[in-house]
Amino acid sequence: MIHGWRLVGVLSVLMGAMTVGFIAGHGWDAEGIRLAIRATARTSLVLFVMAFTASALADLLPSEATRWQRRNRRYLGVSFAVSHFIHLGVILALASVDQALFWKLTNISTIVLAGSAYLFIAAMAATSFDRTAAWLGPRKWRLLHLVGGWYIWISFAVAVGKRVPLDRFYWPMAALVLAAAIVRLLAMSRRNRRQAAIGAS
């Protein structure tokens, strides 16, 4: 399997090519940009969930696949950041091409929620390197990635949840968001029980 920074490079190239393909295939108009927005939203969600659940799945369902996922958690997270900043780029492209449509599809509260998520994404990506992680320190690093991960999860839950009643195509995405939280919470509960048992013994 591809792993490490090579994984980030391959995924980045594929996502960039996909985005350009969607937009160019529709004559560089608003419809093509909207297709690219939807596509990058989906790649972002999948990559986020893979990074968000990596350790939990390796604990709950140990296998070669989940061990690979945990070993590459950092690189999946950085790939998610790349995907989501491409997503931001095509959103800004839509705003420049059709401002009326842009404001029809969003509002200030959504921009504030998403903007805060992007700050966490940028901070988490910046501290995904050994030197910056060491500079931040293990305690602050864990806090940043814990709080940031759950905040990004909330932003996905809100963004997908409000679209579920409008389009059943969002049901699989909603199920994936919910499953990610369940996996994390189950793994957390299991670790707490294990630590309690060790303490009792």
PEUR-V972160 format. One record per run of one state. SS is the DSSP state (helix for helix, strand for strand, loop for the rest). FROM is the first residue (numbers start at 1). LEN is the number of residues. If there is no record, write none. Layout:
ss	from	len
SS	FROM	LEN
SS	FROM	LEN
This chain:
ss	from	len
loop	1	3
helix	4	22
loop	26	4
helix	30	23
loop	53	1
helix	54	7
loop	61	3
helix	64	8
loop	72	1
helix	73	25
loop	98	1
helix	99	7
loop	106	2
helix	108	19
loop	127	3
helix	130	7
loop	137	1
helix	138	27
loop	165	3
helix	168	33
loop	201	1
